Amino acid sequence: DAMLESKNVVLLTVMFGFLYFLCATQDVAVDGWGLTLLRKENVGYAATANAVGQSAGFAMALLGYMSLSSYDLVDLAGFMLFWGVLFFLSVFIVLLKHEAPVAPDEEIEDIKAAYLAMYKIIRLPAVGRLLLVLLTCKMCFSVADNVSVPMLQDQGLPKQHLAALSFVATPISIVLPSIVARYTAGPRPLDLFVNCYIPRLVLAVASAGVVFYAPTDWEAGNLVVFYGALLTVGILGTACGTAMFVSHMAFFARIADPSVGGTYMTLVNSVSNFGSAWPAAVVLKLMTWLKGMTPGDPFYVLVAGSAVAGMGWLMVMRGLVERMQAMPLTEWRVDKVDKE
């Protein structure tokens, strides 16, 4: 709390950077574990477990804190202390688990070997095409995902109402992965990703409509229609986003080379996360830049432009996605680079 009040950005950056380093290290281990724990025909279900776990954790952490803090039931320091203790307990429980030793020919010798394996993965032509898709596929949703809610808050949407609406939508992201697993555990998991692309673009435009018709008097009694529209767009957006996440995670698990499973999954996941991060930074910069150059609100201009760009992306990239799914698994294996 003291660091936040003093706005000590440098120390906060160092602390959370170290925290994310630890979490990323665990993520590598869990991704590799998922590939080896499940049978080959069930490896697609690793994406389902990943999505359910992340959604449940998100609900308990962010939404839980927003809800409790809005009623002064907990402060940030106490909330983080609780989860820090739970984090240590979970690590201790994992340490008690014993696993079979790794075969000598499957064990990566050192850090240098791990980065060499990553370099070999990047050199694969199939992986290069996948990284291109991951870096560009989410840019069309960035305006709606990163600007809509802050604009509603600027217009006076109460924080506790936003937390309540998000909490209602969260069960969708917990239950849906199990429902769509039948479509993502097979040989063509990205079909679901492609099929959800246009509906998500439509919902991005709909979110702009919700912002446009947001009330000016939040204490008025005739807000049922607005909150109904906000909840509907939020639930459907969560459903599409979760389905697309499970879809590409299942594809990652299907193509990942088991000999470097953790490294493989971490690489494609990192690029996928960067594919969400860089459009957000660009959008926020464009919002600031366009405010002085357009007569209206730049938010609506960017939403319209993103929708058009999204349709263009789908027309250009859909064939590439189809070809990636049709590639034999040997095209994704690291030993293909060694043979070349």
C-alpha positions as CSV (number, residue, x, y, z in Angstrom):
1,D,0.0,0.0,0.0
2,A,2.8,2.4,0.8
3,M,4.5,1.7,-2.5
4,L,1.3,2.4,-4.4
5,E,0.6,5.6,-2.5
6,S,4.2,6.8,-3.0
7,K,4.0,5.8,-6.7
8,N,7.3,4.0,-6.5
9,V,7.1,2.6,-10.1
10,V,10.7,1.3,-10.2
11,L,10.3,-0.9,-7.1
12,L,6.9,-2.1,-8.1
13,T,8.2,-3.0,-11.6
14,V,11.1,-5.0,-10.0
15,M,8.9,-6.8,-7.6
16,F,6.2,-7.8,-10.1
17,G,8.9,-8.6,-12.7
18,F,10.4,-11.1,-10.3
19,L,7.0,-12.4,-9.4
20,Y,6.1,-12.9,-13.1
21,F,9.5,-14.6,-13.6
22,L,8.6,-17.2,-11.0
23,C,5.2,-17.7,-12.4
24,A,6.6,-18.1,-15.9
25,T,9.0,-20.7,-14.7
26,Q,6.2,-22.7,-13.2
27,D,4.2,-22.2,-16.4
28,V,7.0,-23.9,-18.4
29,A,6.9,-26.9,-16.0
30,V,3.1,-27.2,-16.0
31,D,2.9,-27.0,-19.8
32,G,5.5,-29.8,-20.2
33,W,3.9,-31.8,-17.5
34,G,0.5,-31.6,-19.2
35,L,2.0,-33.0,-22.4
36,T,3.6,-36.0,-20.7
37,L,0.9,-36.6,-18.1
38,L,-1.9,-37.2,-20.7
39,R,-2.1,-40.0,-23.2
40,K,-1.4,-38.9,-26.8
41,E,-5.0,-39.1,-27.9
42,N,-6.1,-37.0,-24.9
43,V,-3.4,-34.3,-25.1
44,G,-5.9,-31.8,-26.4
45,Y,-7.6,-31.8,-23.0
46,A,-4.6,-30.0,-21.5
47,A,-6.1,-26.9,-23.0
48,T,-9.3,-27.5,-21.2
49,A,-7.6,-27.9,-17.9
50,N,-5.5,-24.7,-18.6
51,A,-8.6,-22.6,-19.4
52,V,-10.6,-23.8,-16.5
53,G,-7.8,-23.2,-14.0
54,Q,-7.0,-19.7,-15.4
55,S,-10.7,-18.7,-15.3
56,A,-11.2,-20.0,-11.8
57,G,-8.1,-18.3,-10.6
58,F,-9.1,-15.0,-12.3
59,A,-12.5,-15.2,-10.6
60,M,-11.1,-15.8,-7.1
61,A,-8.4,-13.2,-7.4
62,L,-9.3,-10.2,-9.4
63,L,-13.1,-10.4,-9.2
64,G,-13.0,-11.6,-5.6
65,Y,-10.8,-8.6,-4.6
66,M,-13.0,-6.1,-6.5
67,S,-16.1,-7.4,-4.9
68,L,-14.7,-7.6,-1.3
69,S,-12.8,-4.3,-1.5
70,S,-15.9,-2.4,-2.7
71,Y,-17.5,-3.3,0.6
72,D,-14.3,-2.6,2.6
73,L,-14.0,-6.2,3.6
74,V,-10.4,-6.5,2.6
75,D,-7.5,-4.3,1.5
76,L,-4.9,-5.0,-1.2
77,A,-2.1,-5.9,1.3
78,G,-4.2,-8.5,3.2
79,F,-5.5,-10.0,0.0
80,M,-2.0,-10.4,-1.5
81,L,-0.7,-11.8,1.8
82,F,-3.5,-14.5,1.8
83,W,-2.7,-15.6,-1.8
84,G,1.1,-15.5,-1.1
85,V,0.7,-17.9,1.7
86,L,-1.5,-20.1,-0.4
87,F,1.1,-20.0,-3.2
88,F,3.8,-21.3,-0.8
89,L,1.5,-24.0,0.4
90,S,0.8,-25.2,-3.2
91,V,4.5,-25.3,-3.9
92,F,5.1,-27.3,-0.8
93,I,2.5,-29.8,-1.8
94,V,4.0,-30.2,-5.3
95,L,7.4,-30.9,-3.7
96,L,5.9,-33.9,-2.0
97,K,5.0,-35.4,-5.3
98,H,7.4,-38.0,-6.8
99,E,7.7,-38.7,-10.5
100,A,9.5,-41.3,-12.6
101,P,13.0,-40.2,-13.7
102,V,13.3,-38.7,-17.1
103,A,14.9,-40.8,-19.8
104,P,18.5,-39.6,-20.6
105,D,17.7,-39.0,-24.3
106,E,14.7,-36.8,-23.4
107,E,16.4,-34.6,-20.7
108,I,17.7,-31.2,-21.7
109,E,21.2,-30.8,-20.3
110,D,21.4,-27.1,-19.5
111,I,20.1,-23.6,-20.2
112,K,22.2,-23.4,-23.4
113,A,20.6,-26.6,-24.7
114,A,17.1,-25.2,-23.9
115,Y,17.7,-22.0,-25.9
116,L,19.2,-24.1,-28.7
117,A,16.0,-26.1,-28.8
118,M,14.0,-22.9,-28.9
119,Y,16.1,-21.7,-31.8
120,K,15.4,-24.9,-33.7
121,I,11.7,-24.5,-33.0
122,I,11.6,-21.0,-34.5
123,R,13.5,-22.2,-37.6
124,L,10.7,-24.6,-38.4
125,P,8.7,-23.2,-41.4
126,A,5.4,-24.4,-39.9
127,V,6.1,-22.6,-36.6
128,G,7.0,-19.4,-38.5
129,R,3.5,-19.4,-40.0
130,L,1.9,-20.1,-36.7
131,L,3.8,-17.2,-35.0
132,L,2.6,-14.9,-37.8
133,V,-1.0,-15.9,-37.1
134,L,-0.6,-15.5,-33.3
135,L,1.0,-12.0,-33.6
136,T,-1.8,-10.6,-35.8
137,C,-5.0,-12.5,-35.0
138,K,-6.0,-10.5,-31.9
139,M,-5.3,-7.0,-33.0
140,C,-8.8,-6.5,-34.3
141,F,-10.3,-7.2,-30.8
142,S,-7.9,-4.9,-28.9
143,V,-10.0,-1.7,-29.0
144,A,-13.1,-3.4,-27.5
145,D,-11.2,-5.5,-25.1
146,N,-9.0,-2.7,-23.7
147,V,-10.9,0.5,-24.0
148,S,-14.6,-0.3,-23.6
149,V,-14.6,-0.9,-19.9
150,P,-12.3,2.1,-19.0
151,M,-14.7,4.3,-21.0
152,L,-17.7,3.1,-19.1
153,Q,-15.9,3.7,-15.9
154,D,-15.0,7.2,-17.0
155,Q,-18.7,7.7,-17.7
156,G,-19.5,6.7,-14.1
157,L,-20.2,2.9,-14.2
158,P,-19.8,1.9,-10.5
159,K,-16.9,-0.5,-9.8
160,Q,-19.0,-2.8,-7.8
161,H,-21.5,-3.1,-10.6
162,L,-18.7,-4.0,-13.0
163,A,-17.4,-6.6,-10.6
164,A,-20.8,-8.1,-10.2
165,L,-21.4,-8.3,-14.0
166,S,-17.9,-9.9,-14.5
167,F,-18.6,-12.4,-11.8
168,V,-21.8,-13.4,-13.5
169,A,-19.9,-14.0,-16.8
170,T,-17.1,-15.9,-15.1
171,P,-18.9,-19.3,-14.8
172,I,-19.1,-19.3,-18.6
173,S,-15.3,-19.3,-18.9
174,I,-15.1,-22.1,-16.3
175,V,-17.8,-24.4,-17.7
176,L,-17.3,-23.7,-21.5
177,P,-13.9,-25.3,-21.9
178,S,-15.4,-28.7,-20.8
179,I,-18.2,-28.2,-23.3
180,V,-16.1,-27.4,-26.3
181,A,-13.4,-30.0,-25.5
182,R,-15.2,-32.4,-27.9
183,Y,-14.4,-30.0,-30.7
184,T,-10.8,-29.1,-29.7
185,A,-9.5,-32.5,-28.7
186,G,-9.5,-33.9,-32.2
187,P,-7.2,-33.3,-35.2
188,R,-8.7,-29.9,-36.2
189,P,-9.0,-27.7,-33.0
190,L,-8.5,-24.4,-34.9
191,D,-11.9,-24.8,-36.6
192,L,-13.5,-23.5,-33.5
193,F,-11.1,-20.5,-33.5
194,V,-12.0,-19.6,-37.1
195,N,-15.8,-20.1,-36.5
196,C,-15.7,-17.8,-33.5
197,Y,-13.8,-15.0,-35.3
198,I,-16.7,-13.2,-37.0
199,P,-19.0,-13.4,-34.0
200,R,-16.3,-11.9,-31.8
201,L,-15.9,-9.0,-34.3
202,V,-19.6,-8.4,-34.2
203,L,-19.5,-8.4,-30.4
204,A,-16.7,-5.8,-30.5
205,V,-18.9,-3.5,-32.5
206,A,-21.8,-4.2,-30.1
207,S,-19.6,-3.2,-27.2
208,A,-19.1,0.2,-28.9
209,G,-22.9,0.5,-29.1
210,V,-23.2,-0.3,-25.3
211,V,-20.6,2.5,-24.6
212,F,-22.4,4.9,-26.9
213,Y,-25.8,4.4,-25.1
214,A,-24.4,4.4,-21.6
215,P,-26.5,6.5,-19.3
216,T,-25.5,9.7,-17.8
217,D,-27.5,9.2,-14.6
218,W,-26.4,6.0,-12.9
219,E,-28.9,6.4,-10.1
220,A,-31.9,6.4,-12.4
221,G,-34.3,3.5,-12.2
222,N,-34.5,2.7,-15.9
223,L,-31.2,1.0,-16.4
224,V,-32.5,-2.6,-16.9
225,V,-32.1,-2.4,-20.7
226,F,-28.6,-1.0,-20.5
227,Y,-27.4,-3.6,-17.9
228,G,-29.1,-6.3,-19.9
229,A,-27.2,-5.3,-23.0
230,L,-23.9,-5.0,-21.1
231,L,-24.4,-8.4,-19.5
232,T,-25.3,-10.0,-22.8
233,V,-22.4,-8.6,-24.7
234,G,-20.1,-9.5,-21.8
235,I,-21.3,-13.1,-21.6
236,L,-21.1,-13.7,-25.3
237,G,-17.7,-12.0,-25.6
238,T,-16.5,-14.2,-22.7
239,A,-17.8,-17.3,-24.5
240,C,-16.1,-16.5,-27.8
241,G,-12.9,-15.5,-26.2
242,T,-12.8,-18.6,-24.0
243,A,-13.6,-20.9,-27.0
244,M,-10.9,-19.3,-29.1
245,F,-8.4,-19.6,-26.2
246,V,-9.1,-23.3,-25.7
247,S,-9.0,-23.9,-29.5
248,H,-5.5,-22.5,-30.0
249,M,-4.2,-24.0,-26.7
250,A,-5.4,-27.4,-27.9
251,F,-3.6,-26.9,-31.2
252,F,-0.4,-26.0,-29.3
253,A,-0.6,-29.2,-27.2
254,R,-1.3,-31.3,-30.4
255,I,1.8,-30.0,-32.3
256,A,4.3,-29.6,-29.5
257,D,7.3,-31.8,-29.7
258,P,7.2,-34.0,-26.5
259,S,11.0,-34.0,-26.4
260,V,11.0,-30.2,-25.7
261,G,7.3,-29.9,-24.6
262,G,7.7,-27.2,-22.0
263,T,10.0,-25.1,-24.1
264,Y,7.7,-25.5,-27.2
265,M,4.5,-24.6,-25.3
266,T,6.2,-21.6,-23.6
267,L,7.4,-20.2,-26.9
268,V,4.1,-20.3,-28.7
269,N,2.2,-19.1,-25.5
270,S,4.6,-16.2,-25.1
271,V,4.1,-15.1,-28.7
272,S,0.4,-15.5,-28.3
273,N,0.5,-13.3,-25.2
274,F,2.6,-10.7,-27.0
275,G,0.0,-10.8,-29.8
276,S,-2.5,-9.5,-27.2
277,A,-0.1,-7.0,-25.6
278,W,1.3,-5.1,-28.5
279,P,-2.1,-4.2,-30.0
280,A,-3.2,-2.9,-26.6
281,A,-0.2,-0.6,-26.4
282,V,-0.8,0.7,-30.0
283,V,-4.5,1.2,-29.4
284,L,-3.9,3.3,-26.2
285,K,-1.4,5.4,-28.1
286,L,-3.7,5.9,-31.0
287,M,-6.5,6.9,-28.7
288,T,-4.3,9.7,-27.4
289,W,-3.0,10.7,-30.8
290,L,-6.4,10.7,-32.5
291,K,-8.2,12.8,-29.9
292,G,-6.8,16.0,-31.4
293,M,-7.2,14.9,-35.0
294,T,-10.8,13.6,-35.3
295,P,-14.0,15.6,-34.7
296,G,-15.7,12.7,-32.9
297,D,-14.6,10.2,-30.3
298,P,-11.6,8.2,-31.7
299,F,-12.9,5.1,-29.9
300,Y,-15.7,4.6,-32.4
301,V,-13.4,5.3,-35.3
302,L,-10.9,2.6,-34.1
303,V,-13.7,0.1,-33.5
304,A,-15.0,0.5,-37.0
305,G,-11.5,0.3,-38.5
306,S,-10.7,-2.8,-36.4
307,A,-13.9,-4.5,-37.6
308,V,-12.9,-3.9,-41.3
309,A,-9.3,-5.0,-40.5
310,G,-10.6,-8.2,-38.9
311,M,-12.7,-9.2,-41.9
312,G,-9.6,-8.6,-44.0
313,W,-7.4,-10.7,-41.7
314,L,-9.9,-13.6,-41.8
315,M,-10.0,-13.5,-45.6
316,V,-6.2,-13.5,-45.9
317,M,-5.3,-15.9,-43.0
318,R,-8.1,-18.4,-43.1
319,G,-6.4,-20.5,-45.8
320,L,-3.2,-20.4,-43.8
321,V,-4.9,-21.7,-40.7
322,E,-6.5,-24.5,-42.7
323,R,-3.1,-25.5,-44.2
324,M,-1.4,-25.5,-40.7
325,Q,-4.0,-27.9,-39.4
326,A,-3.5,-30.2,-42.4
327,M,0.3,-30.4,-41.9
328,P,1.6,-33.7,-40.6
329,L,3.0,-33.6,-37.1
330,T,6.5,-34.3,-38.5
331,E,6.5,-30.7,-39.8
332,W,6.4,-29.5,-36.2
333,R,9.1,-31.7,-34.8
334,V,12.5,-30.3,-33.8
335,D,14.4,-33.2,-35.4
336,K,13.2,-31.9,-38.8
337,V,15.7,-29.0,-38.3
338,D,18.5,-31.5,-37.4
339,K,17.8,-33.5,-40.6
340,E,18.0,-30.4,-42.7
